[in-house]
Amino acid sequence: MSLFARVAGAIGVVGILASFAGCSGVTTRGGSGGGCEHGGKRYSVGESFADTDGCNQCACGESGEVACTNKACEPGDGCISNGKLYSVGSVFSSEDGCNQCTCTENGGIACTARACENRCEGLEASRQEELAKVQQCATAAECGQPIAGSSCGCTRNLVARNDADLTRYVQLQADASTACGIGGSPCDCPAADGFACVNQRCAWNYTIEEPEPHCTEHKGARLCVRGTPTADGETLEVGDTLSITVGAEGCFSSSCSKVYTAECSVGDDAGFNVSASFCVGNTAAPDKACTDDCGDVHADCSFGQPLSAGEHQVKLDSIVVGFQVPAKLPRGGLCARN
């Protein structure tokens, strides 16, 4: 049996519904377009909806008739506002869009009485207040309920707590969008891995890829032969491994320089030829000054074969450091620069 037939049967209607004595609804025809009209709204065939009295139910018949139940309306059945049925205790936006209403136990509606000069501002303030409530969280595990239709059209909606009741927020969002063209979220479509609790509000756990480093290439400008540290310097002994430190050219602020690459290597030929590569980026903020100093940027490398006794030298481009084994070196090693 169809819903229309069940509703019609409940009020004793057979055939053409010409009159509804005592029923709040009035039978109307949907016209050539099909469906029904009731209370200033259109409904499709077979659709059920709340009657305008807030406590009876209606259904749309195939020929455009509206059939409604005819029970007496008792206190506590609910309230009708702006054509919608609300249960007792529900909170919803007023028809003016700038006040909040509550459905009372006797079927009445109690609303705040704020002035509506700034209607759109009031709607947006209420929407943001409710959004903060449904997104409030302490851990990521509490989050995971996307708010359908809240994005600007990109792939990701806003996120609420798993246990949040979104009824009021969805209504406020619809009111703000219809009355003022506001609502939704900014476009935020990066890749995400689940959900996160960020600043005590639910959000997507975005997986942001590190950008390519923006850095400047620098050459090696200082070459040092290092030994084993002692209390008063460094020592080189027969059989030790040759250790090298190469410093980059330039002056780097210790607060605004980021080292992306600092590498050096020692060739396996008898001349101990050294190569080095440095790439340093500037991380200075536009409105923040950097410290006025020359931070050190260097790379350490070594040659694996043991050193033999006698005269040796290492070379980095035009920089040459000659040394003897065994030898006593100054603290910081034996160095030269271009």
LUMBA-894234 format. One record per residue (C-alpha): x, y, z; residue in three letters. Coordinates in steps of 0.1 Angstrom, whole numbers, padded with zeros to 4 digits, always signed. Each point is the difference from the previous one (the first is absolute). Layout:
! residues N
XYZALA ...
! end
This chain:
! residues 338
+0000+0000+0000MET +0014+0034-0009SER +0008+0027+0026LEU -0028+0022-0015PHE -0025-0028+0004ALA +0011-0007+0036ARG -0003+0037+0010VAL -0033+0003-0019ALA -0013-0032+0018GLY +0010+0014+0033ALA -0024+0030-0004ILE -0028-0020-0016GLY +0004+0014-0036VAL -0013-0020-0029VAL +0001+0012-0036GLY +0002+0038-0006ILE +0011+0019+0030LEU -0024+0029-0002ALA +0000+0012+0037SER +0020-0005+0031PHE -0022+0010+0029ALA +0022+0008+0030GLY +0033-0007-0019CYS +0024+0028-0003SER +0009-0009-0036GLY -0019+0011-0031VAL +0000-0022-0031THR +0016+0016-0030THR +0010-0011-0034ARG +0035-0001-0014GLY -0011+0010-0036GLY +0015-0013-0032SER +0035-0001+0015GLY -0009-0029+0023GLY +0004-0002+0038GLY -0018+0020+0026CYS +0000+0035+0016GLU -0006+0004+0037HIS +0009+0028+0024GLY +0016+0020-0028GLY +0024-0029-0009LYS +0001-0026-0027ARG +0004-0037+0006TYR +0005-0030-0023SER -0024-0029-0004VAL +0003-0024+0029GLY +0019+0024+0022GLU -0010+0004+0037SER +0005+0032+0020PHE -0011+0018+0031ALA -0033+0019+0000ASP +0001+0037+0008THR -0014-0007+0034ASP +0031-0017+0011GLY -0015-0033+0012CYS -0018-0016-0030ASN +0015-0017-0029GLN -0009+0003-0037CYS +0007-0018-0033ALA -0001+0010-0036CYS -0023-0021-0022GLY +0005-0010-0037GLU -0027+0025-0012SER +0012+0029+0020GLY -0021-0006+0031GLU +0014+0006+0035VAL -0012-0024+0028ALA +0007+0009+0036CYS -0006-0018+0033THR -0025+0018+0022ASN +0012-0005+0036LYS -0004+0027+0026ALA +0031+0019+0006CYS +0012-0004+0035GLU +0027+0020+0018PRO +0035-0015-0005GLY -0006-0011-0036ASP +0024+0026-0014GLY +0001+0033-0017CYS -0002+0013-0036ILE +0023+0029-0011SER +0006+0011-0035ASN -0018-0030-0013GLY +0021-0025+0019LYS -0009-0023+0030LEU +0023+0001+0031TYR -0002-0023+0030SER -0003+0014+0035VAL +0033+0014+0012GLY +0014+0005-0035SER +0019+0032-0006VAL -0002+0016-0035PHE +0005+0033-0018SER -0029+0024+0000SER -0017+0010-0033GLU +0018+0034+0001ASP +0033-0019+0000GLY +0016+0020+0028CYS -0016-0015+0031ASN -0001-0035+0016GLN -0032-0018+0010CYS -0009-0030+0022THR -0030-0023-0003CYS -0018+0000+0034THR -0020-0028+0016GLU -0034+0015-0007ASN +0008+0003-0037GLY +0010+0037+0001GLY +0031+0015-0013ILE +0023+0022+0021ALA +0025+0022-0019CYS +0027+0025+0009THR -0008+0036-0009ALA +0032+0014-0015ARG -0002+0028-0025ALA +0004-0011-0036CYS +0019+0029-0015GLU +0031-0023-0003ASN -0019-0032-0010ARG +0028-0015-0020CYS +0026+0008+0026GLU -0022-0017+0026GLY -0006-0031-0021LEU +0037-0004-0007GLU +0009+0006+0037ALA -0025-0027+0010SER +0013-0024-0027ARG +0036+0004+0011GLN -0010-0004+0037GLU -0018-0033-0007GLU +0029-0012-0023LEU +0024+0005+0029ALA -0022-0021+0022LYS -0003-0029-0023VAL +0037+0001-0009GLN +0013+0002+0036GLN +0023-0029+0008CYS +0029-0011+0023ALA +0014-0029-0021THR +0000-0010-0037ALA -0020-0032+0009ALA -0030+0022+0008GLU -0001+0014-0036CYS -0013-0015-0032GLY -0034+0013-0010GLN +0002+0021-0032PRO -0027+0027-0002ILE -0017-0007-0034ALA -0002+0030-0023GLY +0022+0022+0021SER +0029+0004-0025SER +0003+0025-0028CYS -0003-0028-0026GLY +0034-0016+0005CYS +0005-0035+0013THR +0000+0006+0037ARG -0028+0011+0023ASN +0004+0013+0035LEU +0005-0026+0028VAL -0020-0004+0032ALA +0002-0023+0030ARG -0013-0035-0005ASN -0027+0005+0026ASP -0010+0036-0010ALA -0037+0008-0009ASP +0003+0020-0032LEU -0037+0008-0003THR +0003+0036+0011ARG +0032+0007-0018TYR -0015-0013-0033VAL -0031+0022+0005GLN +0022+0031+0007LEU +0021-0007-0030GLN -0030-0003-0022ALA -0015+0033+0014ASP +0033+0019-0004ALA +0004-0013-0035SER -0036+0008-0011THR -0003+0034+0017ALA +0035+0014-0004CYS +0020-0023-0024GLY +0025-0009+0028ILE +0011-0033+0014GLY +0021-0029-0008GLY +0038-0002+0003SER +0030+0011-0019PRO +0013-0023-0027CYS +0023-0024+0018ASP +0007-0031-0021CYS +0035-0013+0009PRO +0005-0037+0005ALA -0010-0011+0035ALA +0005-0031+0021ASP -0030-0003+0024GLY -0009+0027+0024PHE +0018+0022+0026ALA -0008+0022+0030CYS +0017+0034-0008VAL -0002+0027+0026ASN -0029-0019+0017GLN -0021-0001-0032ARG -0006-0030-0024CYS +0017+0002-0033ALA +0015-0022-0028TRP +0035-0014+0007ASN +0016+0016-0031TYR +0031-0017-0014THR +0019+0030-0015ILE +0029-0008-0022GLU +0032+0019+0008GLU +0007+0026-0027PRO +0031-0002-0021GLU +0028+0019+0018PRO +0008+0035-0013HIS +0036+0003+0007CYS +0032+0016-0014THR +0030-0020-0010GLU +0033+0009+0018HIS +0035-0011-0006LYS +0025-0012+0026GLY +0022+0028+0012ALA +0019-0014+0030ARG +0018-0033+0002LEU +0013-0016+0032CYS +0020-0031+0008VAL -0012-0014+0034ARG +0017-0022+0026GLY -0009-0017+0032THR -0011+0027+0026PRO +0023+0004+0031THR +0001+0024+0029ALA +0021+0025-0019ASP -0007-0007-0037GLY -0003-0029-0024GLU +0024-0028-0009THR +0007-0020-0032LEU +0017-0034+0003GLU +0011-0026-0024VAL -0029-0023-0008GLY -0027+0026+0008ASP -0028+0007-0025THR +0002+0033-0019LEU -0030+0022+0011SER -0010+0031-0018ILE -0023+0030+0008THR -0012+0022-0029VAL -0017+0034+0008GLY -0024+0017-0025ALA +0007+0034-0014GLU -0022+0028+0012GLY -0014+0015+0032CYS -0032-0017+0013PHE -0024+0014+0027SER -0004-0027+0026SER -0037+0009+0004SER -0010+0002-0036CYS +0021-0026-0019SER -0010-0036-0006LYS +0026-0025-0013VAL -0015-0024-0026TYR +0032-0015-0012THR +0035-0002+0016ALA +0022-0027-0015GLU +0036-0007-0007CYS +0021-0030-0012SER +0037-0009-0003VAL +0013-0016-0032GLY +0020-0033+0002ASP +0030+0014-0019ASP +0033+0009+0016ALA -0008+0037-0002GLY -0029-0002+0024PHE -0023+0022-0022ASN -0031+0012+0018VAL -0034+0010-0015SER -0028+0017+0019ALA -0036+0011-0005SER -0022+0025+0020PHE -0035+0012-0005CYS -0013+0025+0025VAL -0035+0016+0001GLY -0012+0033+0015ASN -0029-0005+0024THR -0004+0036+0011ALA -0036+0012+0005ALA -0009+0032-0017PRO -0008+0018+0032ASP +0028-0014+0022LYS +0036+0010+0001ALA +0028-0026+0000CYS +0029-0001+0024THR +0031+0018-0014ASP +0026-0028+0002ASP +0019-0025-0022CYS -0013-0034+0009GLY +0022-0029-0009ASP -0009-0024-0028VAL +0024-0029-0005HIS +0003-0037-0010ALA +0022-0027+0014ASP +0015-0029-0020CYS +0029-0024+0003SER +0023-0023-0020PHE -0002-0036+0012GLY +0037-0011-0006GLN +0024+0004+0029PRO +0025+0029-0003LEU +0037-0008-0005SER +0029+0020+0014ALA +0013+0029-0020GLY -0013+0031-0020GLU -0035+0001-0012HIS -0025+0026-0014GLN -0037+0003-0007VAL -0015+0022-0027LYS -0034+0017-0005LEU +0000+0018-0033ASP +0027+0027+0005SER +0002-0006+0038ILE +0029-0022+0011VAL +0009-0011+0035VAL +0034-0018+0005GLY +0006-0020+0032PHE +0024-0025+0015GLN -0006-0033+0018VAL +0005-0002+0029PRO -0008+0036+0009ALA -0014+0022+0027LYS -0029+0022-0014LEU -0017+0030+0015PRO -0034-0002+0015ARG -0025-0001-0029GLY +0025-0016-0023GLY +0025+0013-0026LEU -0020+0022-0023CYS +0002+0022-0032ALA -0025+0020-0019ARG -0003+0017-0034ASN 
! end
